[in-house]
Amino acid sequence: MSGQTIPPATPTRQAPPTGAVGVVEKVNPVTGHVPAPFWTAVGRGLGNHCPYCGVGKVFAGYLKIVPECSHCAAPLGRLRADDAPPYFTIFLVGHVLVPPVFWIEKAYEPPMWLHMVVWLPLFTILCMLLLRPIKGGVVGWMSTLGIDQEVAAPAAVRVPDRNA
């Protein structure tokens, strides 16, 4: 049987030339796509680009994820970010803006109404501006983790018979 090759047990595909010789990447068995390296996928997601190919868009609207990439057909709709992007956004904006709030309060002691007029809109605007890129980054992160499995149907619930 010379000339025949035996296919590998898990699907693999040669990586594009990056300078490393003999690099083999694993293909996701569900989607058939090779996930990008972590920072590449997160960076693509931050820029609203498909974490797999870097060409297609992640969002169909402000925060709605497209069902699949328009370029490589990766099933981006399966990557559900849920509550992580708002959490990371509030965490980041809070760490950026709370120190200036405390510093201004300590240095100038402005009235509370002035704090509310300045800081609440600033917090709101920054959160709205950062939420979309952070959600794209989370989608990119999830693509590297392989969290794009199909959701299993819930098991049937057995209701006990009251007459028994």
Residue pairs with C-beta under 8 A, 6 or more apart in sequence:
10 26
10 27
10 29
11 26
11 27
11 29
11 32
12 24
12 25
12 26
12 27
13 24
13 25
13 27
13 34
14 23
14 24
14 25
15 23
15 24
15 25
15 34
25 34
25 35
26 34
27 33
27 34
28 34
28 35
28 146
28 148
30 148
30 149
30 150
31 74
31 75
31 78
31 148
33 52
33 72
33 74
34 52
35 41
35 51
35 52
35 143
35 144
35 146
36 44
36 51
36 52
36 54
36 140
36 143
36 144
37 144
38 141
38 144
40 51
40 54
41 51
41 52
41 140
41 141
41 143
41 144
42 51
42 137
42 140
42 141
42 144
43 137
43 140
44 50
44 51
44 54
44 136
44 140
45 51
45 58
45 133
45 135
45 136
45 137
45 138
45 139
45 140
45 141
45 143
46 133
46 134
46 136
46 137
46 140
47 133
47 136
48 57
48 58
48 59
48 132
48 133
48 136
49 55
49 56
49 57
49 58
49 136
50 56
50 57
50 58
50 69
50 71
50 72
50 74
50 76
51 58
51 74
51 76
51 139
51 140
51 143
51 144
52 69
52 72
52 74
52 143
53 69
53 71
53 72
53 74
55 69
55 71
55 72
56 66
56 69
56 70
56 71
56 72
56 74
57 66
57 69
57 70
58 65
58 66
58 76
58 136
58 139
59 65
59 66
59 132
59 135
59 136
60 66
62 132
63 131
63 132
63 135
65 76
65 77
65 79
65 81
65 139
66 76
66 77
67 75
67 76
67 77
68 74
68 75
68 76
68 77
69 76
74 143
75 148
76 139
76 143
78 148
78 149
78 150
79 139
79 142
79 143
79 147
79 148
80 142
81 135
81 138
81 139
81 142
84 138
85 131
85 134
85 135
85 138
86 131
88 134
88 138
89 127
89 130
89 131
89 134
90 127
92 130
92 134
93 123
93 126
93 127
93 130
96 126
97 119
97 122
97 123
97 126
101 115
101 119
104 110
105 115
142 148
